[in-house]
Amino acid sequence: MSVASAQNKMTPETLWSLGRVSAIGISKDAKNLVYRVSTPNVAENKSASKYYSVPIAGGNATEVSDYKSLVADKNVSSDGKYLLYSDEVKIDKVNGKDFYPELTKSDVQVYNSLDYRHWDTWNTGSFNHVMFRENKSGTTGTDIMKGEAFDSPQKPFGGDEDYIWSPDAKSIIYVSKKKSGTEYAISTNTDIYQYDIASGKTINRSEGNLGYDTHPDFSPQGYLTWLQMKRDGYESDKNDIIVDFNGLKMNLTLNWDGTVDDYKWSPDGKKIYFTAAVDGTKQLFEVNFPGKTKIAVQVNQVTNGDFDVNDIIGFSGDLILLSRGDMNHASELFSYDLGKAKWNQLTTVNKATYDTMALSKTERRYVTTTDGKKMLVWVILPPAFDPNKKYPTLLYCQGGPQSALTQFYSFRWNFQLMAANGYIVVAPNRRGMPGHGVEWNEAISKDWGGQVMRDYLSAIDDVAKEKYVDKARLGCVGASFGGYSVFYLAGIHQKRFKSFISHDGVFNLESMYGTTEEVFFNNWDHGGPYWDKSNTDAQKAYSEFNPINNVAKWDTPIMIVQGGKDYRVPIGQAQEAFQAAQLRGIKSRLLYFPEENHWVTQPQNGMVWQREFFKWLKETL
């Protein structure tokens, strides 16, 4: 393809027409990879899915109708006798009619503790429970959590990865945080439970660990494995691989300076392959399992490049099947030959679109921070970039605050689209991000307005030295913690920026503490509640690091975006910020999505978001 033929640039319409590829699994005959392509339909305001099968050895994909019959169902026991599933069970009284059956038209909700709402849903007194039944239609299921006011799968994001069969089909392993009410809201202590089919008894396989225990699996030899965080209340703690080897809990990644995303055992049970952030990308790693031998445990990075390895699908001989993407390409499915270190792309769902498109260029830049550290900064340049021209430039502030900023492809914060609209994007791997060692990852906790803010300014100041950056047209954008960052920088930027956009950002740390649902997050990252005057960490957070205390210094146009069903960063944060900006006479706009949560998921809402984003920048930058 010639350069001249790639004249198109990414638009919101093109972005929302791309197919979103996800693997279903390897076919029963181990010859094909089955996958789904979900494509948004903006006119219908929904997405439609189609299913395909592609040869693992490479070749043309074929659309399939009965995809479930092609792939082994992990929820069917190894002897084929039972089916594992989950269902909601009403346990607690919450609604007015639960207490007063004759008042059928009441819409009252009654709560006596926290956990009254989570993510985007109010607690109705129903809980997810793991069930099993005979593997035939019409049979009655057994609730293995009968009467328990606990969830499995975990809310809000848990699915059937939260429960599995033991290899001998005699027991069920599941994840649950067996805490209720206020205790639930201040803890991250999930555990791995094992339910015995014959006796009906349950034991805690991860008892004693106080943080998250998730992602249970079995090795080919039958050793229970899971991911573990040690500290209660710290949702972004180092995630390690634990193997229960005949009662000895072996931490395979204890001495490795990183945090695990996902993992899968090799077919021979000698290694575990896992994904993790490293130096601004997400790569595939391996760790050996020593078993009874005295062989040292060693972690090795398997892949390398400016891309993200997103999911491990499975194995076929020397091939490992993976999902991979980068800042210019939505994820597609690949095989990687472990012996030859060779990639082969299996799906090309969006290739025709990208082949006609002038792509942005991503560059690594290492900036020296104010405390003498080297910080990776991604710089994304517009298509057909001309270093002799001057470009408006956006500082992108990542959320989390402990989320990795890698070669990800977002359908909202899409760097390719920003660059195609003529903006340079500066995306720093500032303090708090995984992929640069545990110390760097943890440095942001209890220091939201400290070194991380200096990191942001170091990044934009360094890039702004380039002659192709229009220093009079700098913008600052971000969501979640990135939205907080926008609010905070708006009060300290000293006229660096001409425009701000904050999406679902934290504006007032005190009211945030009083309205958010996962209280453990604020307790950990800010040190405790705002009323604890004896807690120096907390008092510093709620005074020095609270954006509301710098509103008097706001002097720059700002657009504020908010989801009505965002209970993590509730609507009051946006209302307070917008009201402050308006009453101070600052050009400002409130973009409110009543039915969206912390994200924007509906196609037409997504289109409005993109159009308003660039409309605002054109007005102000």
C-alpha positions in Angstrom: 0.0 0.0 0.0 1.4 3.4 -0.9 1.5 6.3 1.5 -0.6 8.3 -0.8 -3.4 5.8 -0.6 -3.7 6.2 3.2 -5.5 9.6 3.2 -8.3 9.0 5.6 -8.1 10.1 9.2 -9.8 8.7 12.2 -13.2 10.3 12.9 -15.8 9.6 15.7 -18.0 7.9 13.1 -15.2 5.6 12.0 -14.2 4.8 15.6 -17.7 3.8 16.5 -17.9 1.6 13.4 -15.0 -0.6 14.3 -15.5 -4.2 15.3 -14.5 -5.1 18.8 -12.9 -8.5 18.9 -12.9 -10.9 21.8 -12.0 -14.6 22.0 -14.5 -17.3 23.0 -12.0 -20.1 23.2 -10.2 -22.9 21.4 -12.3 -25.4 19.6 -12.7 -28.9 21.0 -10.6 -30.3 18.2 -7.8 -27.8 19.0 -7.6 -26.7 15.4 -9.6 -23.4 15.5 -10.0 -20.3 17.5 -13.6 -19.2 18.1 -14.2 -15.5 18.6 -16.9 -12.8 18.7 -17.0 -9.4 16.9 -19.3 -6.9 18.5 -20.0 -3.9 16.2 -21.8 -0.8 17.5 -24.8 0.4 15.5 -25.1 4.2 16.2 -28.5 4.5 14.5 -30.0 1.7 16.6 -28.0 2.8 19.7 -26.9 -0.8 20.4 -24.3 -3.3 19.4 -24.7 -6.5 17.4 -22.4 -9.6 17.7 -21.4 -12.2 15.2 -19.3 -15.3 15.9 -16.4 -16.7 13.8 -14.0 -19.6 13.7 -10.4 -19.2 12.3 -7.8 -21.9 11.9 -5.0 -21.6 14.5 -2.5 -22.4 11.8 -3.7 -19.4 9.9 -6.3 -19.0 7.2 -9.7 -17.5 6.5 -12.3 -17.1 9.2 -15.8 -18.6 8.9 -18.9 -17.2 10.5 -20.6 -19.7 12.8 -24.0 -19.9 14.3 -23.8 -22.5 17.1 -20.5 -21.3 18.5 -21.2 -22.8 22.0 -21.0 -26.3 20.6 -17.5 -25.7 19.2 -15.9 -24.8 22.5 -15.7 -26.9 25.7 -17.8 -25.4 28.4 -15.7 -24.9 31.5 -18.9 -24.9 33.6 -19.6 -28.5 32.8 -17.9 -30.9 35.3 -15.2 -33.1 34.0 -17.5 -36.2 34.3 -20.2 -34.4 32.3 -22.7 -34.8 35.1 -23.2 -31.3 36.4 -23.5 -27.7 35.1 -22.2 -24.8 37.1 -23.9 -21.4 36.9 -25.0 -18.4 39.0 -28.3 -16.7 39.8 -29.6 -13.8 41.9 -31.2 -14.8 45.2 -33.3 -12.4 47.3 -31.9 -12.5 50.9 -32.4 -9.1 52.6 -35.5 -6.9 53.0 -34.8 -3.5 51.4 -38.0 -2.2 49.6 -40.9 -0.8 51.4 -43.2 -3.6 50.3 -40.7 -6.1 51.7 -41.5 -4.8 55.1 -45.1 -3.8 54.5 -46.6 -6.2 51.8 -49.9 -4.3 51.7 -48.2 -1.1 50.5 -47.5 -2.5 47.0 -47.1 1.0 45.4 -44.4 2.3 47.8 -41.0 2.9 46.3 -39.1 3.3 49.5 -35.8 1.7 50.2 -34.6 1.1 53.8 -30.9 0.6 54.7 -29.3 0.1 58.0 -25.7 0.0 56.8 -23.4 0.9 53.9 -23.1 -1.0 50.7 -26.5 0.4 49.8 -25.3 1.0 46.3 -22.3 -0.1 44.2 -20.8 1.2 41.0 -24.1 1.9 39.1 -26.7 -0.2 40.9 -28.6 0.2 44.2 -28.7 -2.8 46.5 -32.1 -4.5 46.3 -31.4 -7.2 48.8 -30.5 -9.8 46.1 -27.1 -11.5 45.9 -25.3 -13.5 43.2 -25.0 -17.1 44.3 -23.1 -20.0 42.7 -25.4 -22.9 41.7 -25.0 -26.4 40.2 -27.5 -28.8 38.7 -27.5 -32.0 36.7 -26.4 -31.3 33.1 -29.8 -31.6 31.5 -32.7 -29.2 31.1 -35.5 -28.9 33.6 -33.5 -30.0 36.7 -33.5 -28.1 39.9 -30.3 -26.4 41.0 -28.5 -26.5 44.3 -27.5 -23.1 45.9 -24.1 -23.7 47.4 -24.3 -20.4 49.3 -27.8 -20.9 50.6 -28.9 -18.1 52.9 -25.7 -16.1 52.7 -25.9 -12.4 52.1 -22.7 -12.5 50.0 -22.0 -12.3 46.3 -20.3 -14.7 43.9 -19.7 -13.7 41.2 -18.4 -10.5 42.8 -20.2 -7.3 42.0 -19.9 -5.2 40.0 -17.7 -6.9 37.4 -17.4 -10.5 38.3 -18.5 -13.2 35.9 -18.1 -17.0 35.6 -14.3 -16.6 36.0 -15.2 -16.3 39.7 -16.2 -20.0 40.0 -14.7 -23.3 38.6 -14.9 -27.0 39.0 -12.2 -29.0 40.6 -10.5 -31.4 38.1 -12.1 -34.4 39.8 -15.6 -32.8 39.7 -16.0 -33.4 43.5 -15.9 -29.7 44.5 -16.5 -26.2 43.4 -14.1 -23.3 43.9 -15.5 -19.8 44.0 -14.5 -16.2 45.0 -16.5 -14.2 47.5 -16.1 -11.3 49.9 -18.0 -12.7 52.9 -18.6 -9.4 54.6 -21.8 -7.4 54.8 -22.9 -3.8 55.0 -20.4 -1.2 56.2 -17.8 -3.9 56.8 -18.1 -4.8 53.1 -17.6 -1.2 52.0 -14.4 -0.7 53.9 -12.7 -4.1 52.9 -11.1 -5.8 49.9 -10.9 -9.1 51.6 -12.2 -11.6 49.1 -11.3 -15.2 49.6 -11.1 -18.5 47.6 -13.7 -21.0 48.9 -14.1 -24.7 48.2 -17.5 -26.4 48.4 -17.6 -30.2 48.7 -20.4 -31.7 46.7 -20.8 -34.8 48.8 -20.8 -33.2 52.3 -22.1 -29.8 51.4 -19.4 -28.2 53.5 -17.3 -25.2 52.5 -13.7 -24.3 53.5 -11.7 -21.2 52.9 -8.6 -22.0 50.9 -7.0 -18.6 51.2 -7.8 -18.0 54.9 -5.4 -15.6 56.6 -4.8 -13.4 53.6 -6.5 -10.0 54.2 -6.5 -8.6 50.7 -8.0 -9.6 47.4 -7.9 -13.3 46.4 -9.2 -13.8 42.9 -8.9 -15.7 39.5 -8.9 -19.3 40.8 -7.5 -22.0 38.5 -6.0 -25.5 38.6 -2.6 -26.6 37.2 -2.6 -29.6 34.9 -1.4 -31.6 38.0 -4.3 -30.4 40.1 -2.8 -27.6 42.2 -5.1 -24.8 43.1 -3.8 -21.4 41.9 -5.0 -17.9 42.3 -4.0 -14.2 42.3 -3.4 -12.5 45.7 -3.0 -9.0 47.1 -1.8 -8.9 50.7 -3.2 -5.7 52.2 -6.9 -5.2 53.1 -8.3 -2.0 51.7 -5.7 -1.5 49.0 -7.3 -2.4 45.6 -4.1 -1.8 43.7 -1.7 -3.8 45.8 1.0 -5.9 44.1 -0.9 -8.9 42.6 1.0 -12.2 43.0 0.5 -15.7 41.7 -0.1 -18.2 44.5 0.1 -22.0 44.0 -1.3 -24.3 46.8 1.3 -27.0 46.5 0.2 -29.8 48.8 -0.8 -27.3 51.5 2.2 -25.0 51.0 1.2 -21.7 49.5 4.0 -20.8 47.1 4.2 -17.2 45.9 5.8 -17.5 42.5 6.1 -13.8 41.8 7.1 -12.6 45.4 10.5 -11.4 44.4 9.5 -9.9 41.0 9.1 -6.1 41.0 5.8 -5.9 39.2 2.1 -6.8 39.4 0.2 -9.5 37.5 -2.9 -8.9 35.4 -3.9 -12.4 34.3 -2.4 -15.8 33.9 -2.7 -19.3 32.5 -0.8 -22.6 33.1 1.2 -24.1 30.3 -0.2 -27.5 29.2 2.7 -29.4 30.8 2.3 -27.6 34.2 5.9 -26.5 34.2 5.3 -22.8 33.7 2.7 -20.1 34.2 2.3 -17.4 31.6 1.0 -14.1 32.6 0.4 -10.5 31.4 1.7 -7.4 33.2 2.5 -3.7 32.5 6.1 -2.9 31.9 7.6 0.4 30.7 4.4 1.8 29.1 3.3 -1.4 27.5 1.6 -4.7 28.5 3.6 -7.8 27.8 3.6 -11.6 28.2 5.8 -13.1 30.9 6.5 -16.6 32.2 7.4 -18.0 35.6 8.6 -21.5 36.2 6.9 -23.8 38.8 9.6 -25.7 40.7 7.3 -28.2 42.5 9.4 -30.5 44.7 12.7 -29.5 43.0 15.1 -27.0 44.3 15.2 -25.1 41.0 15.0 -21.3 41.7 11.8 -19.5 40.6 12.5 -17.1 37.8 10.3 -14.6 36.0 11.2 -13.9 32.3 9.6 -11.4 29.9 8.5 -13.3 26.8 7.3 -10.6 24.4 8.6 -7.1 23.7 7.4 -4.2 21.5 5.2 -1.1 21.5 1.9 -2.9 21.9 -0.3 -4.4 24.6 -0.8 -8.1 25.1 -4.3 -8.0 26.5 -5.5 -11.5 27.0 -4.1 -15.1 27.2 -6.5 -17.4 25.4 -4.8 -20.7 25.4 -2.2 -23.0 23.8 -1.8 -25.1 20.7 1.5 -27.0 20.6 4.3 -24.4 20.7 1.8 -21.6 20.0 0.2 -19.4 22.6 -3.0 -17.5 21.5 -3.2 -13.9 22.6 -5.2 -10.7 22.1 -3.0 -7.7 21.1 -3.5 -4.1 20.2 -1.8 -0.7 20.3 -2.6 3.0 20.2 -3.3 2.9 16.4 -5.2 -0.5 16.3 -8.0 -2.0 18.3 -7.3 -5.5 19.6 -7.1 -8.5 17.2 -6.2 -12.1 17.9 -2.7 -13.5 17.3 -0.7 -16.6 17.8 2.8 -16.4 19.2 5.3 -19.2 18.6 7.1 -19.5 21.9 10.1 -21.4 20.4 10.6 -19.1 17.4 9.4 -15.9 19.0 7.3 -15.2 16.0 3.9 -13.5 15.8 1.1 -14.5 13.4 -2.1 -12.4 13.2 -5.2 -14.6 13.0 -8.0 -12.0 12.8 -8.1 -8.9 10.6 -11.5 -7.5 11.5 -10.5 -3.8 11.1 -7.6 -4.1 8.7 -9.5 -2.7 5.7 -10.3 0.4 7.7 -6.8 1.0 9.0 -5.3 0.3 5.6 -6.9 3.4 4.2 -6.0 5.5 7.1 -3.1 7.8 7.8 -1.9 6.6 11.3 -0.6 8.7 14.2 3.0 8.2 15.3 3.7 7.3 18.9 7.1 8.2 20.4 8.8 7.3 23.7 10.3 10.2 25.6 12.0 10.0 28.9 11.7 13.1 31.1 13.6 13.9 34.2 11.2 14.6 37.1 11.7 17.2 39.8 13.0 14.5 42.1 15.6 13.3 39.6 13.7 10.2 38.3 13.4 9.1 34.6 9.7 9.1 33.6 8.3 7.6 30.4 6.1 10.0 28.4 4.2 8.8 25.4 4.0 11.5 22.7 1.4 10.9 20.0 1.8 12.9 16.9 -0.8 13.8 14.2 -0.9 11.9 10.9 1.5 13.5 8.3 3.2 15.3 11.2 5.3 18.2 10.0 7.9 19.3 12.6 8.0 22.7 11.0 4.4 23.4 11.9 3.0 24.3 15.4 0.3 22.1 16.9 -2.1 22.5 19.8 -1.1 20.0 22.5 -3.1 18.1 25.1 -1.8 16.8 28.4 -3.6 13.5 29.0 -4.1 12.6 32.7 -4.7 8.9 33.3 -7.3 7.6 35.8 -6.9 4.9 38.4 -5.0 6.4 40.0 -3.0 3.2 39.8 -4.0 2.2 36.3 -1.3 1.5 33.8 -0.8 3.9 30.8 0.2 1.5 28.1 -0.4 1.1 24.4 -4.1 0.7 25.1 -6.9 1.4 22.5 -9.8 3.2 24.1 -13.1 3.9 22.3 -13.5 7.1 24.3 -10.0 8.4 25.3 -8.7 7.5 21.8 -5.3 9.0 21.1 -5.5 8.1 17.5 -8.6 10.2 17.1 -7.2 13.1 19.1 -4.1 13.1 16.9 -6.2 12.9 13.7 -7.9 16.1 14.8 -4.6 17.9 14.8 -3.6 17.6 18.4 -0.3 16.3 19.9 -1.0 14.2 22.9 1.3 14.1 25.9 0.6 11.0 28.1 3.0 10.7 31.0 3.6 7.5 33.0 3.5 9.6 36.2 3.8 8.4 39.7 1.3 5.7 40.7 1.3 3.6 37.5 2.3 -0.1 37.4 5.0 -1.1 35.0 7.9 0.8 36.6 8.3 -1.1 39.8 6.2 -1.5 42.9 7.7 1.6 44.6 6.7 3.8 41.7 3.3 2.2 41.6 2.6 2.9 45.3 4.1 6.4 45.4 0.7 8.1 44.7 -1.2 6.8 47.7 -1.7 9.6 50.3 0.1 12.0 47.9 -2.6 12.8 45.2 -1.6 16.5 44.9 2.1 16.0 45.5 4.8 14.5 43.3 2.3 13.3 40.7 1.3 16.8 39.9 4.9 17.8 39.5 5.3 14.8 37.2 2.5 16.1 35.0 4.0 19.6 34.7 7.5 18.1 34.1 6.0 16.2 31.1 4.1 19.0 29.5 6.9 21.6 30.1 9.5 19.2 28.6 7.5 18.5 25.4 6.5 22.2 25.1 10.2 23.0 24.5 9.8 21.6 21.0 9.3 24.1 18.3 6.4 22.2 16.9 4.3 22.7 20.1 2.1 25.8 20.2 2.8 26.9 23.7 -0.1 29.3 23.6 -2.5 26.4 22.9 -2.0 23.8 25.6 -5.0 21.8 27.0 -5.4 19.4 29.8 -7.9 16.5 29.8 -8.7 13.4 31.9 -11.2 11.2 33.6 -11.6 9.7 37.1 -8.3 10.4 38.9 -7.4 12.1 35.6 -10.5 14.3 36.2 -9.3 15.0 39.7 -5.9 15.9 38.2 -7.6 18.4 35.8 -9.5 20.0 38.7 -6.3 20.2 40.8 -4.1 21.5 38.0 -6.7 24.1 37.2 -5.7 25.8 40.5 -1.9 25.5 40.2 -1.1 25.5 36.5 0.1 29.2 36.4 -1.5 29.9 33.1 0.2 27.0 31.2 -3.2 25.7 29.9 -5.9 27.4 27.8 -8.6 24.7 28.3 -9.6 21.9 30.6 -11.8 18.8 30.3 -12.7 16.8 33.4 -14.8 13.6 33.1 -16.1 12.0 36.3 -13.4 13.7 38.3 -13.1 14.1 42.1 -13.6 17.8 43.0 -14.2 17.8 46.7 -12.4 15.0 48.7 -14.7 15.6 51.8 -18.0 15.2 50.0 -16.5 12.4 47.9 -15.7 10.5 51.1 -19.3 11.0 52.2 -21.0 9.7 49.0 -18.7 7.2 47.3 -19.5 3.5 47.8 -16.1 1.7 48.1 -15.0 3.5 51.2 -11.8 1.4 51.4 -10.4 3.2 48.4 -10.6 6.6 50.1 -9.3 5.2 53.4 -6.2 3.9 51.7 -5.4 6.6 49.2 -6.2 9.5 51.6 -5.3 7.9 54.9 -8.7 7.9 56.5 -11.8 10.0 57.0 -11.7 13.8 56.9 -13.0 14.1 60.5 -10.0 12.3 62.0 -8.0 15.3 63.1 -5.2 13.2 64.6 -4.4 11.6 61.2 -1.8 13.7 59.5 -2.0 11.9 56.2 -5.8 12.4 56.0 -5.6 16.0 57.1 -3.0 16.8 54.5 -5.1 15.1 51.8 -8.3 17.0 52.7 -6.6 20.3 52.9 -3.5 20.6 50.7 -4.7 18.0 48.1 -8.3 19.0 47.8 -9.1 20.8 44.5 -11.8 23.0 46.1 -9.2 24.8 48.1 -7.7 26.2 44.9 -10.9 27.3 43.1 -10.2 30.9 43.8 -7.2 30.5 41.4 -9.3 29.1 38.6 -9.0 31.3 35.5 -9.4 28.9 32.5 -12.3 27.5 30.6 -13.4 24.1 31.7 -15.8 21.4 30.5 -17.1 19.0 33.1 -18.6 15.6 32.1 -20.6 13.4 34.5 -22.5 10.1 34.4 -25.7 10.1 36.4 -25.2 6.5 37.5 -21.6 6.9 38.6 -21.7 6.0 42.2 -17.9 5.7 42.5 -17.5 9.4 41.8 -21.0 10.6 42.3 -22.8 13.5 40.5 -22.3 16.0 43.3 -18.6 16.2 42.3 -19.5 17.6 38.9 -22.3 19.8 40.3 -19.9 21.4 42.8 -17.2 22.0 40.2 -19.6 23.4 37.5 -21.4 25.6 40.1 -18.0 27.0 41.3 -16.9 27.7 37.7 -20.2 29.4 36.7 -20.4 31.6 39.9 -16.8 32.7 39.3 -17.7 33.7 35.8 -15.4 31.2 34.1 -16.5 29.8 30.7 -17.7 26.3 31.5 -20.0 23.6 30.3 -21.6 20.6 32.0 -22.1 17.5 29.8 -24.4 15.2 31.8 -25.2 11.6 30.8 -28.1 10.5 33.1 -28.0 6.8 32.3 -24.2 6.3 32.0 -22.0 5.2 34.9 -18.2 5.9 35.3 -17.9 5.2 31.5 -19.8 6.0 28.4 -21.1 2.7 26.9 -24.1 3.6 24.6 -23.1 4.3 20.9 -25.1 7.6 20.5 -23.9 8.9 23.9 -20.3 8.0 22.8 -20.8 10.0 19.6 -22.1 13.0 21.6 -19.1 12.7 23.9 -16.6 12.7 21.0 -18.3 15.6 19.2 -18.6 17.7 22.4 -15.0 16.9 23.3 -13.6 18.3 20.0 -16.2 21.1 19.9 -15.0 22.4 23.2 -11.4 22.2 22.2 -12.1 24.2 19.0 -13.9 26.8 21.1 -11.3 27.2 23.7 -8.0 26.0 22.3 
